[in-house]
Amino acid sequence: MNFKVTLAVVGMAVMMFGCGKKEEQTVVTDDGTKVTVNSENGTATMTYGTTALPDDLGVSLYPGASAGQGGTLQVEGEGTDGADSVLSVSVHSADPIEKVAQYYKDEFKNEQPRIFEMAMPTGKMVTITIESGHTVKTVVLSENAQQSGTDIQISRIKE
């Protein structure tokens, strides 16, 4: 596993679970495609190189989306009390951002999504957010000129 991926896992674990106490024990396991960090405050798992989405995500994978440059990153973590579950998946599509955005707008049209579109120096960006109870689902689309297409970040946060 490369340094950037390992750094992302450590950063995610620190953000999710805080620095903790000195007597706390943190266990990290790495099987080449999945890194799991276990501590007294919960578990964080990063899966690398897969385009499958968990069944309970509540958001579909854009047809034809696949691992982007450097692979697909899926991060999931949950505290010991079952709260604050975070799941995030990153993929890439060769389709233009307008087509990908329309797909997700159609998917969520009955859920009253909040949609933000903006021009960035690197290209267009679209954010679609759906809130339901204690769950927030977000799809962030970014034009990717280097790979000619759209980067797709799908996240679900449960409180």
PyMOL commands that set and color helices and strands:
alter all, ss='L'
color gray80, all
select helices_A, chain A and resi 3-17+55-57+97-107+109-111
alter helices_A, ss='H'
color red, helices_A
select strands_A, chain A and resi 27-30+34-39+42-48+73-79+85-93+114-120+123-132+135-144+149-158
alter strands_A, ss='S'
color yellow, strands_A
deselect
rebuild
show_as cartoon
